[in-house]
Amino acid sequence: MRTSGHNAIGSRRTAQGAARWVALVAGVACAYFLTARLGLGLALVRGQVTPLWPPTGIALASLLIFGRSMWPGILLGSFAVNILLGPSTPAVIGIAIGATAAPLLAATVLAKSGFDPALRRLRDVNALVLLGAFGGMLVSATVGSALLLMTGAVSSSEFWLTWSVWWTGDAMGVLVVTPVFLAFRAFWRHPALTIASAKRVEAAALIVGTVVLSLGVARGVVPLPLVFFPTLIWSAWRFGLVVVAPSTLIVSIGTTAAAAAGLPPFAGLTVFTQMLVLQVINGSMALSALLLAVAAAERRQALDAATQARSELELRVRDRTAALASTVTRLERSESLLSEAQRVGHVGSWERDLTSGVIVWSDEMFRLYGLPPGTTITYTKFLDHVHPDDRAAVTASNERALRDHQPVEMDHRIIWPDGTVHWLHRRGRIVLDEHGEAVKMVGIAQDVTAGKIAEETLSRSQQRTRILLDAVTDAIVGVDLSGRIQLVNDRTQELFGHLEHDLLGRPVETLIPERFRADHERYRRDYQENPEVRTMGAGLELHGLRADGSEFPAEVALRPLKIAHNNKEQTLIVAAIRDITDRRRAEIANRELQEARDRRRQALEINDNVVQGLTASIYALDCDDHARAARTLRSTLGTARQMMRDLLTENREIKPGDLVRAAPASLPPIRQPRDSLVPTADGKRGGARLAIADDSPDVRLALRALLETLSGVEIVGEAADGAEAVRLAENTQPDAMLLDLAMPVMDGLEALPLVRSASPATKIIVMTGYGREHIAKQALNLGAAAFVEKGGSSQSFASIITSLLTGVVSSSSGFTDDDEVGDATRPIGRAGDHQAELIAIIVHELRNPITALGSITHLLMERHDQLPSATVRELLTSMTRSLRQIDRLLRTFTDLGTMGAGNLELLLEPTDIGDLVYAVLSEHSELTKHHPVHVDLAAAVSAGIDPFRIRQVISNLLSNAVKFSEPGSPITIRVATALDGVEIAVTDKGTGIPADKRDRLFGKFERLGSTVSGVGIGLHISREIARAHGGDIILADSGPEGSTFVLKLPDLLAIE
């Protein structure tokens, strides 16, 4: 969401920038066109070559202000102007390109030269004149004049006149128009350039006077344009570019208008002479005004800088003078306070002259040594007062300081004359002369005896506290108010697996699983607002996180403590953490034991009160004593109901589903004649159309064989998964469908309502090999007509089918809509979800062949005399396949245990890999009958392998390729030699393996969310076999077009 939000903002900004650019380009084009029309009114040659061309000034100003991306506006404006003038469209395009290239080149050169558009320096004015006006406009004048000459618009004799007028007109446009826009841009960006209120009237008067004089010159009233110089000079000197730039433009327009009209002083002159006189007047006024304005600005800046520097210098002098006076005062006071400070702080100063050996102590220094002030001190006497155990260290530190000219600092003991021991903290430094020689050693000393005693006391206290903390059986963690760990004991390190130095300073959430950290931070802040003692077991139950990533349940007791730290009071939250894993296990074991006792008691009560009553009823029925049997059954039923009421109320620990019956009550079947099934309207028996949906081909075979023994039954189709069952029902509209629940792609519970929707008249008989009451209620609620357990008596099964299709619903091994079904769903804790799912997978894989064996056995025992010999052979073949499947599953789990113990043995022998592959394909011909298999074997390849184990690996890879690809898609097996051994590659055309699941591909019991049957250990065992050979199995490729698994055997085992 965040990425899409940023993309949306970026798109809006891009759209806004594009709109702004389009608006600016359009504005430049319009300004160019309008000012061009104004300039053409002053044209001297062919109506389109004028001595003052304002658009060039606008073009260069737009490029300097808005950037060189404005060139399309210049091109459009020039084209729009010249297309109205001719001489031809190609010439107009060329003139427009030249008019665009000239200011674009000028802007580029100015940018490279370091030009400042604010025109603050003389060099910027010179650059604008030389590079922008005179140099840049050579391009437009040359291109335009040449095009006019080539098109015949001007003659060769008029070329240089045209070129000169064009060039000077463009140049004058830059000189008089561009500074106006640059000046107003600088005025807009720098408010400091605003004209003071007192000068605004003066500036306005100058501009108005300039306008009046310009009108006078344009009308011939004022014959001498030089009258403008005083106003321009005054404007430049007083106000700078902001006033003189528009004044210069006004003056140039007036003089150019006079020249175009042939008024004095231009009357009677030739065109060339008019142009020359005009450009001299306009150029001299523009250059003078610009240069004078910039020079005046630089002068003002220099004066302002000098004034500011003088003010700053005066301020610094005053500050330094005041600081010096304050320093002298403080020095005098410090000298008077030094002695008192030394006395109060027990700090003495000392000085040792290295040349004379004289030692000078302050009065406090004598008091620190217990000596009267004035006592003569030498270096030898000083050492005599040092504690003998510290004397060598003191001497060595002094010698090191003298040798290295480095400061010295240390704590040592001294002995007073009365024999008492005191601690001093001594610091000293070396004083050097101008030649770098040590001449003096000075320093201070402070009595730290009290601090040393306190440190020793604190150290002993901390040692005792640490011993007590480490003796506690619970983990102790101290946390400051920021949530950082400040204290741990040994038990904490043992419990969490972290060392003490790894925990100190880290957030306490380090010890908590990731999923609880956000909540814990909130709980911790709430607790800090109202800290109180919380005993063990009270409040929330937490989970701890060990260093290895494992978790454990914990109880926590909290206590806030006030402690002193760095002379400040600090709150520390101390937590006692107890691992309750063993206690939880004991609680679970006790609960399970109690539940087992309850079940045993309930079983005994059922036996005594129900089973015995039912047995007595059966005996009574056998004796034809129906009255006594009825009385006994009614008594037994009343007892059973009372037991259920007692069980549901007497024990609050019994959970929903604990008392669900293991099997429902059943009634004897109502047998139907085999030669009749469904009555028709005329009283005759008609046929019934049935469909079978089961993922086990052996079960489908047994069901088909059973149903074919019933007269009038027609099997209209079979389906191997739920989705196929829905399509079968829609296409065939059967009278009834036998629907298995556990199937790939779509299970029976999903398919059931879809089948009813596709074929409303179809009666659905749900089959499963799992517990009956667990599934029956859901199936019947979804619209099933009956519910049957697979593997029961074939006679009972046939009776159910017959009863259902004749409208008499009664069965000995199935449920119908009218049966009482209990909810057998039993909640499983989260910790057991994976285990329960694994057990269900294994049970399902074993249940299919076992169910098939049971169904076929019942069928052969009860109806072998009615089955054709070919069907019997097919049933026996199916039994053989089921037995092989059970054997293969048992070998798989046996191999898994053997590999886990590291005891997998190999019997290596030279083996032809191609023959081995063909043998596997022959063995699995039934498995691959819906997939064309291509073997790519360029030459004979042999290797020293265990053929039985490698056959197992190839079989697993082939089975996976069949499972995970659509029927009809090809499978390729490639056998080849490689640089490092032998490779066997199996490629399918399935949907591929998602990238986020490939790292778990070879794990134990990893089915990766597949709906295809399987335990999920085949690839794991195959890789272990390959690695036992010294090779490996890899997923070489996987995508929407299929997957390729490669079995690699090394050179060590390869046989040439």
N, C-alpha and C positions, 0 to 999 in steps of 0.2 A: 504493500500500500504506500509505503514511503517513497519507493522508486517511482511509482506512477504519479504521485503528487509532485515530486520534483520535475518529472517530465512535463506535466501540465503547466507548471510555473514557467519552465524554460520555453515551452511553446508559446505561452502568452507574451513572454518578453521578446521572443523572436518576432512575433506578429506585430507587437508595438514598435519595435525597432524598424521593421520594414515599412510600416505605415508612416513613421516619422521621416524616413529617408525619401519616400515617395513625395511627401508634402514639401520637403526642402527642395528636392529636384524641381518640382513644379513651380515653387516660388522663385527659384533662380531663373528658370526659363521665362517666367512672366516678367520678372524685373529686367532681364536682358532684352526682351522684346520691346517693352515700353520705353526704356531709356534709349534703345536703338532708334525707335521712331522719332524720339526727341532729337537725337544726334543727326539723323538724316535731314532734318530741317536746316542744318548748318552745312550741308555737303557742298564741296567746291568742285568735285570731279564726278561726272556721270551720275550725279544724284545719289551716289552711295559711298563716295570717298570723302570723309569729313575731317577737318583738322582737330576735332574733339570728339572722341568716340567713347562715351561713358560706359557702354557695356563691358569693355575690357577691364575697367576698374572694378565693376561689380563682379565680373568673372573671377579675377584674381583674389578679391576680398572673400568671396564665397569659398574658394579653395583653401585659403589660409585660415578661415574661421571654422568651417564645417568639415574640412578634409577634402582630399582629392577625389573622393567618391562622388562629388557634385558635378563631375564633367558631363554626365548625360544632360543635365539641365542647360549647360552652356551650349552643347551641340544642338539641342532642340531649339533653343532661343535663336541661335545664329541661323539655323536652317529656316525657321519661320520668318525671319526678317528678310533674308536674301532671296527666298523663293518668290517674294512679291516683286523683286527688282530684276531678276534674271541674272545673267543673260540666258542660261540654260540650266536644266536640272543637274546634269553632271558637274557643271561649273559651280553651281550653288552648293552641292554636296562637298566639293573640294574646298570652297571658301569656308564652309561651316567647320570642316575638319581642321583647316589652318587656324580659324578663330578659336577653336577649342584647344589645339595643341600649344598655342603660344602661352596662354596663362597657365596651362598645366605644366609646361616646361619651366616657366618662371617660378611657380610654387615649389616644384621639386628642387630646383637649384637653390632657392632661398632657404628651404628646410635643411639642405645639406650644409649651407654656410653658417648655420647657427642663428638665423634670423629670428628676432623677437617681434611678434606681431604688435606688441604694445608700443613699439617705437620709442623706447626709453633712452637709446643711445644713438650717437651720431653715426656709428657704423651701421645701425639698422636702417637709417635714412639713406645712407650711401648705397647700401645693398638694394633697397627698394628702387632707387633711381637707376643704378647701373645694371643690376641683374634683372629686376622686375620690369622696368619701363623700357630702357634703351635696349637691353640685350634680348629679353624674352619676346618683345613685339616685332623683332626682325622676322620671326617665323610667319606670323599672320600677314605682315605686309608683303613679304616675298611670295608666299603661296597665293594670296589674293590677286596681286598685280600680275603674276605670271598667268593665272587662269583667265583674267580679263584680256590679256594680250593674246593668249592662244585661241580664245573664242571670238576675237575680233572686236570686243567691246571697247578696247582702246588701241590706238595705233602705236607703232614702235616709237614714234617721236614723243608720245605722251607717257611712255612707260615709267621713266624716272620721276616725272612729275607725280604721276599716280602713286608710285611706290613711296615717294617722300611724304606726300600728304597722308597716305595710309599709315605709314610708320609713325609719323609725328602725332597723328590723331589717336592711334592706339596708345602710344607712350604717354600723351597728355591725359588720356583717360585713366591710366594707372596713377599718374602723379597727382591728379586733382580729385579723383573719386575714391580710390582705394584707401587713402589716409582717413577719409571721413568715416568709413565703416570701422576701420581699425581703432580710431580714436573713440568712437561711441562704444565699441566692445570693451576697451580698457576702462572707459568711464563706468560702464555697467558692472564690470567685475570688481572694480576697486572703489568702494564708496569714499575712500579717503580723497579721491580726486574731485569730489563734489565741490562746486563753486560756493563760496561763502555767501550768506544772504546779502551782505553789504556790497558784494561785487556783482551780483546777478543783474542789477539795473545797468551797470556799466557794460557788462557783456552783451546784454540785449541791445543796448544803444549802438554798440560797435557792429553787431550783425545787421540791425536795421539800417544803419548808415551805409554799410557795404551794399545792401540790397538797393538802396536809393541810388548810390553812385553807379551800380551795375546797370540799372534801368536807364540812367542818363547816358551812359556810354552806348548801350544797345540802341538808343533812339537818336544818337548823334547830338544830344544836348551837351554832354561832357566830352569834348574832343580828345582829351589827353588821358589815356588809361593809367598813366603813372600816378594819378591822384590816389590810386588804391594803396600805394606803398605805405603811407603813414598808418592807415587803419590796420593793414595786415601786420606791420611791425608791432603796433600797440597790442593787437590781439595775441600775437605769438609770445611777446614778452610778459604780458600780464596773465594770460589764461592758458597758454599752451595749445596743444593739438585740438582739444575739445571745442575751441572756438575758432581757431585759425584754419582748421581743415575745411569746415563748411564755408567759411568766408572765402577761401581760395577757390572753391568750386563755384561759388556765386560769381566771383570776379571773372573766372574763365568763361563761364556761360555768357556773361555780358560782352566781353571782348570778342568772343567767337561770333556772337550774333551780329556785332557791328561789322566784323570782317565779311560775313556772309552777305550782309546788306550793302556793302560797299560804302559805309559811312566813314567819316574821318576817324582816325588818321589813315584809313585803308582806301580812301576814295582815289580812283584813277590809277591804282596799282595793278600790275599783272597778277595772275593767280599765284604764281610762284612767289612773287614779292609779298603779296598779302599773307601767304602761308608763313613765309620766313619772319615777317614782322610780328605776326600773331604769335608764333611759337616762341619767339624771343621774349615777348612781353609776358605771355602766360608761363613759360618755363622759368624765367627769372623770378617772377612773383611766387610761383609754387615752391621752387627750390629755396628761395630766401625765407619764405614763411616756415617751411618744414625745418630747415636747419636752425633758424633762430628759435623756434619753439622747443626743439630738442635740446639746444644749447642752454636755453633758459631753464628747462626742466632739470638738466644735469647740474646747473649752478644752484638751483633751489635744493636739490638733493644733497649737494656738497655742503651747503650752508646748514641744512637741517642736521646732517651727520656731525658737522663740527660743533654745532650748538649742543647736540645730545652728548657728544664726547666730553665737552667742557663741563656740562652738568654732572655727568657721571664721575669725572675726575674730581670735581669739587666735593661731591658726595663721598667718594672714597677717602679723600683727604680728611674730611670731617670724621668719618667712621674710624679711620686708623688712628687719628689723634685721640678720639674718645676711647678707643680700645687700649691705646698705650697708657693713657691716664688710668683707666680701670685696671690694667695689668699692674702698674706700679702700686696702686692702692691694695690690690689683692696680695701682691708680694709682701708688702709690709704687714698685712694682716696675717698672712700664712706663716711668716717667720715667728710672729708672736703666738700663733696657735699650734705650731709644730711641736713645741715642747709639751704643751698640754695634751695634744693628741697622742703623742708617744706615751705619755704617762697613763692616759685613760685606756688606750688600746694595747698597752703592754708591748709596744713596738719601739725598739731602740735602733739608732743608726750608728754605723761605724765606718772608719776610714783607715787604710793602711798605706803608708808611703813606702813604695817598694825600693826607693833609693836609700833613704835613711833608716827604714825599718820602724819608724814611729807609728804607733797605733793610737787613734783618737776615737773615744767612745762618747756618746751622749749620756746624759744623766740616767735616762731610762735604761740604757744598755748596762750600766752598773747594777741597777736594781734587778734586771733580768738574771744576772749572775750572782745576786746576793752579796754584792760588794759595795762598800761605801764609795760615793762619787769622789773622783780625784785619785783613786788608786792607780799606781803606775802599772801599765799593761804592756807586755811584750808578746810577740807571737808564741814564744815558749810557754809563758804563763797562760795564754789563751788556751793552748793545747792541754795544759795541765788540768783545766776545768772541764774539758770534754770527757765524757764517759769512756773508760778504757776500751769498751767493745766497739765504740763508734770512732775512736781516734784515727784509725787507719783510713777509714772512709772519708773523714773530713780532710785529712792531709792529701789524699789522692784527688779529691774534687778541687782543692785549691791549686794543686800543681797542674791539673788538666786545664783549669781556667787560665793560668799564667801561660801555659804552652800554646793553647789554641785561641787565646783572646776571646773566649766565649763566656757568657754568663754562667753562674753557678747557683743552684737551688737545691736544698735538701733539708730533711728533718733529722735532727740528732739529739742525743741526750747530753745534759751537763750535770755536774755535781756541785751543789752549793757547799760553802764552807761548813754548814751544819750537817752535811752528809746526805741531805735529801736529793732525790733525782727529779729533774725537770726536763721538759721537752721544748726545744726551740725549732722554729722554722726559719732558716737563714737563706738570704738571697744576696748575691754580690755580682759586680760587673767590673771589667777592666777598663781603666782610663788610659788612652794612648796619647803620646805627644805628636808633634807635627811630623816626626820621622817614623811614626808607626810603632814606637817602642812603648812597652807598658811602663807607666810611671806610678800608677796609683790603683788601688783596689778599694771600692766603696760598696756599701750595701746596708741592709737592715736585718733585724732579727725580731721575731715575735714569739711570745710565750704561748705554746699550743698544748700545754699540759692537760688542761681541762678537756679539750677536744679529743686528745689521744685516749684519755680515760673513758670518755663517752663512746668513742669508736670501739674500744675493746669490749665495753659493756654491751654495746649494740651487737657486735659480732657474736659474742657468746649467746645473747638472746636470740639472734637469728639462727644460730646453729641449733639451739634447743627447739625453736619453732620448726625448723626444717626436719628435725628428727621426728617431731610429733606428726607433721604433715605426711612424711613418708611412711609412718607407721599406720596411718589410717587405711582401712581396706577399700574405701571409696575413692574415686578420682576427685581431686580438688582442683578447681580452676578459678582464678581470680581475674575479673574483667573490669576495666575502668569504664567511665561513663561514655567513652567514645566507642565502646564495643571491642577494644583491643585486649588481648590476653596479657596479663602482667605476672601471673603466678600459676605454676603447675607443680604437682608432686609426682613421685615416682610411679604411683598407680595410674596417673593420667597417661604417662608415657607407655606403660604396659598395655592399658586398655585401648588406646587409640593408635598405637604404633608410631607415634611421632617422637622425635627427640625434643628435649626442652628448648634448645636454642632455635629449633625450627618453629616452635609455637609462639614464643614470646614476641609480642608486638603485632601478631597477626589477628585478623578479625575472628571472634569466637564462632562465627558461622562456618569457619573452616571445619569444625567438628560436627557439622549438621549436614544431612543430605541436601542436595541441590533443590529438591522440590519443596522443602520446608523453609528455606532461608529467608524468602521475602516475608512470610508470616512471622518468623522468629524475630526479624528486625523490628517489626511492629510491636510484638509482645515485649521485646526488650525495652523499647522506648516507653511503653505504657508502664512497665514495672519501675523504670527509673523515675517517673513522675510521682509514683506512690510506692516507694520501696518499703517492704515489710518482710518479716521472717516467714518463709514458707517451708513447712516440714516435708520430709520425704514422703512421696506418694500423693501429696495434695496438688491439685491443679492439673495442668496438661501432662500427658504422657509423651515423651519425646523419643526420637531415634538418633543414635550416634553414628558417625561415619568414621571408619578407620582409615589409616593411610593406604591400605591395599584396596579401598573401595567398598569393602563389605560394611553392612549395617547391623546394628543391634538395638533392641528396645532398651530404654533406660528410664529410671526415675531420677528426678532432680530436686534437691533441696536448696533454697536460696536464702542468703543472709547478707544485708548491706552492712559494711564496716567502714568506720571513719579512721583513716590512718594519716600520719604525718609524712609528707614527702617534699623534700627541698624547702623545708620550713613553711609548708602550706598544708592545709587540711584537704585530704582527697578522699572521695567515696569509692570504695572498691566493692563490687558485687561478687561474693564468694559463692560458688556453686559446688555442691557435693553430688557427684554423678555415680549412680549405681547401675551396673549391668544386670538386667533382670531376665536374661535369656534362659538361664537354667530354671528360674522360677516359672517362666511361661511354659517351658516344656513340661515341668511337673504338673502345672495346672491342666494342660492339655491331656497329659497321660491320665490324671485323675478323672477328668471329665469323660474320656473315652472308656475308662474302666467302669465308671458309674453307668454310662450308657449301655455297655455290654451286660452289666448286671441287670439293668432294667429290661433289656431285650430277652435275657435268659428267663427272668421272672415272667415276662409276658408270654413267652413261648410255653412255659410250663402251665400257666393259667389257661392258655388256648387249648393245650393238649387235654387238661383235666376237664375243662368246661365245654369245649366245642368238639374236639376230635372224638372224644369218648362218646358224646351224644350222637354224632354222625355215625359212628361205628355201630352203636346200638340200633339206630334207625335202619341201617343197611341190613343188620341181622333180622330185624323185624320184617323188612320187605322180603328177604329171602324165605322167611317162614309164612309169607302171605298174610301177615298180621298187619294190615294196613292201618288199622285204628291206632295200634300201639306205635307204629312208625310215625304217624301224624302227630300224636301227642309228644313223642320224643323230639321231633323236629321243631315243633312250636316252642317247647321248653328250651331247646338248644339255641334257637333264634333269639328268644328273650334274653338268655344268658349272654349271648354274644353282643347284643345291643347294649346291655348294661355295662359290659366290660369296656366297650368303646367309649361310653359316656364317662366311666371312671378314669380311663386313660387320658382323656382330653381335659380332665379337670384336676386330677390328683397331683400331677407332676408338672410344675411350671417350666422345667428344664427341657421338656420334649419339644422339638422344633417341628414346624409344618412339614409333613411328608414322612415323619418317622414311623407312623402307624399305617402307611399304605400297604395293602395286601400284596403278597408276592405273586399271586395268581387269582384271577376273578373266579367267581362261582360259575359253574357250567351246567348245562342240561344235556341229557342224552340226545343224540341226533335223531331227527325224523328222517328215516331212510326213504329214498324214492326209488322206484324201479329204474334199472339201468336203461331200459328201452324207451323211456319217456323222459322229457325234460320240461318243456314249457307248453301249457295247453293253449290251443288256438281257439278261434271263435266257434268253430264247428265241433269242438270237443276233441279234435285230434292233437297230437303232439307235434310241435314245430321245432326248428333248429334255433340255436343261439350263437351269436357272433361274439367272440372274446378276443381281447388283445392282452399281451403280456409285456410288462415293463420292469426289467431287472438288470442290474449291471453285471451280473454273473452269468456267463453263457451256460454254465453247467446247471444252474438253478432254472434258467429258461428251458433247457432241454428236459429236465425232470418234470416241470409244470406242463410243457407241451405234450410229453408222453402220457402224463396222467389224464389231461383233458381229452386227448384223442381216444381214450378208452370209453368216454361217455358218449352215448349215442346222441346225435343231433347237435354236437358242439363243433363249431368251425373256428379255427385260429386265423384271425384276419391279419395279424402282424405282430412283430416284436420290436421293442425299443430297449436301448442300453443306457439311456440317461433320461432325466426329467424333461429336458427340452425336446428330445426326440419323441417322448411319450405324448406331449402336447400336440406335436405335428401329426402323430399317428392317430390320435383321437379325432382331430379335425378332418383328416383325410378319409378315415374308414367309418366313423360314427358307430362304434361297436355297441352291443347291448351291455357289455360289462368289460372292465379292465382290471387286471391284477397289477397293482402298483406298489413296487418296492419303495421304501422310504430313504435308505442310504444309497444315493447314486451320485455320480459325477455330474458336472455342469449345472444341474438343478436337482435338488433333492425332492423327495416325494411330497413333503409338506408344501413346498413352493409350487410344485407342478399340479397338485390336487385341484385348487380352485380354477387354474387355467384350463385343465382338462374338462371340468364341469362347464366352464364357459364355452369351450370349443364344441362340446358334445353334451348338451344338457340331459339327454335321455340315458346316458351311460351310467350304469351303477359301478361305483369304484370300490374295489375290495383292497384295502391297504394291507401289505405284508411287511414284516420286519423280523429280523433275527434277534432284536434287542428285547428288553423288558416290555411287557404288554401295557401295563397301566401308565407307564411313563409317556407313552406316545399315543395311546388309544384315544384319550379325551380330545387331544388337539386334532387328530385326524377326523374324528366323528364331528367335531364342531365345524370343521372346514367342509363337511358335506360327504364324507365317506359313508358308504352303505354298510360296510362291515370291516372288521379288523381281525387279521389272522396272523398267528405266529408261524414262521417257516420251520420246516423240519419235523412237523407232527405227523399223525397218521394220515395216510392218503385217503382212507375211507372217510374220516372226519372232514378232510378238506373237500372231497367230492360232495359230501352231504351239504356243506356250507354253500358251495357253488349252486347245487341243485335247489336248495331251499331258497336262496336269494333270488334266483331267476324264475322260480315258480311263485314268488310272493310270500313264501313261508319262511320267515327269518328265524333260524334256530341253529346253534352250532355248539359243538363240544370243545372247540379250541379257538373261539374267536369272539369279538365284541361286535355289537351292532348299535344302532342309534338308541335302542331302548335299554341297553346294558348300563349298569351303574359302574362308572369309571372314576377312580380316585386320582387326585393330582399327585403324581409320584415325583414331581420335580423337587430335588433336594438341593439347597444352596451349598455351593462349594466356596470356600475361602479363596482369596486371591492367591495365596501362596500355593494352592493346589491346582490352579487353573491349568498350568502347563502339564503337570503330571496327569491330571484327569483327561486332558485332550490326548496325550500320548497313549494312555491306556485305551481310550476309545478307538484310536487309530489301529492299535495292535489287535484289539478284540474284533474290529471290523474286518481286518485282513484275514484273521483266522476264521471268523464266523462264516464268510462266504463259502470257502471249500468245505467246512464242516457241515453247513446247512445243505449244500449240494449233496454231500455224501449221505446225510440223513434222509433227504427227500428221495434220492435214487434208491436207497436201501429199502425204505418203506414201499416204494413203488414196485420194486422187483419182488419183494416178499409177498405182497398182497395181490399183484396183478401180472405176474410173470407169464401166466398161462394165456393172457389176453394180448400180450405185446408181440409184434413181429420180431423175428430173429435179428433183423437189421437194426431195429430200435434197441434191442437188448445189447447188441455189440456196441452201439453208439453210447448207451448208458454206461457200460463197463469202461469204455475209453474215457468217458467224462470222469468216472470215479478214479481212474488212474491219474488223470491230470490233477484232480483235486488233491490226491495223496501226494503227488510231486510238489504241488504248491505248498502244502503244509510242511513237507520235508524241507523245501527251500527256505521257508520262513524260519523254521527251527534252526537250520544251518546258519542262516544269517545272524540270528541272535547269539548262537554259539560262537561264531567267528567274532562278533562284537566283543563278547566277554574275553575271548582268547587274545584279541588285539589289545584290549584294555590292560591285560596283564603282561603284554609284551612277549607272548609265547607262540606267535604265529610261525609255524615251521613250513619250509618250502622244500619240495623235491624237484630239483632242477634237472632237466634233460633236454637234449637238442630237439627242437620242435619246429615243424614247418608252419609258419604263421598263417599262410594262405589256407592250408588244409584245416587249421583250427577254426578260422573264420567261417569256412563253408560248413564245418560240422555244427557250429553254433546256429547258423541259419537253418540247417536241416532240422535241428532239434526244436527251433522256434518257428516252424513253418506256419503253425496255426496263429501265432502272435502277429506275424507279418503278412498275413494273407490279404490285407487291405492296403498294403504299402509296397510298391515296387522297390526292391533293394538292388543297388548297383555296387559291385565290388571292383575297386580300382587296384589291380595288382599287376604292375608292369613286369615283374620278374619274381622268381622264387626268393622268398625271404625266410631265413631261419634264425633262431636265437635260442640260447640256453635259458629256459624258463620252467616254471611249474605249470604245466598245461592245464591242470585242473583249476588252479587259481586264476590264471589269465582267461580261461573260458568263462569263469564267473564274472570277471570284469567286463568282458566283451558283451556277455548276456545282459548285464545291468545297463550298459550304455545303449544297447539296441532296444531294451525295454523302455528306457526313458525316451528315446527318439520316437517310438510308437505312441507312447502316452501323450506326449506334448506336441503332436502334429496331427493335422486333419487327415481323415481317411482319404486314400488316393494320392497323398503327397509322397514324393520319392525320398528314400534314405540312401546315403552313400557311405560306404566303408572303404577307406583308402589305406593300403599297406605299403610302406616304403622304407628304405634305409635313409638315414640322415647322417650328418657329420658326427653326431655324438651317439648314434645307436640306431634303434628301430622305432618307427612311429606307426601307431594304429589310430586313424582319425575316423570318427563317426559324425556325420553331418545330417541334420534334419531340416525341414522347412516349416518349423513351428513359429510361434510368436516371439521367441527369444526370452532372455532372462533380464529383468530390470536391473539397471546399474546399481541401485541402492541395495540390492539383495545378493550381489555376487560374492561379497566377502563372507557370507554365511552358507555358501553353496555346498561346501564339503563338511559341514558340521553334523553332529549327531542329531537325529530326529528333526532335521530341518526340511520341512515341506514347502516353506516360503509362500504360504497362503494358497497353495495349489488345491484345486477341487478334484484333482485326479487321485485315485486311490494309491496308497503306498505308505510305508512306515517312515520314510525319510532318512534311512541310514545306508542306502545302496551306494551312493557316491562316496560316503565316508569310508565304508569298507573297501570300495574299489581303490581309493587313494592309498589306504594303508597297505593293500596288497601290492600296488605299484611301488610304493616306497620301500617295502620289504625286499623287492627285487633290485633296489637301487635306482629306481626311476620315479616317475610322477605322472599325475593326470592334471591337465590344465584345461581351462575354458579358453580356447584359442580365439573364438569369435562368437558374438551373439548379437542379434538385432531383429528387426521386424521380418527379415527374410529367413531366419532360422539360427541354429546354434551348431558349433563344432567343438567336440571334446576330443582331446588328443592324449593317447596313452603312450608315454615315452619309456623305452628300455635303454640302458646305457651301453657303451662300447664294451664294458667289462663282461657282459653276458652275450654280446653278439657273436655269431659264428660265421666266419667267412665262407 
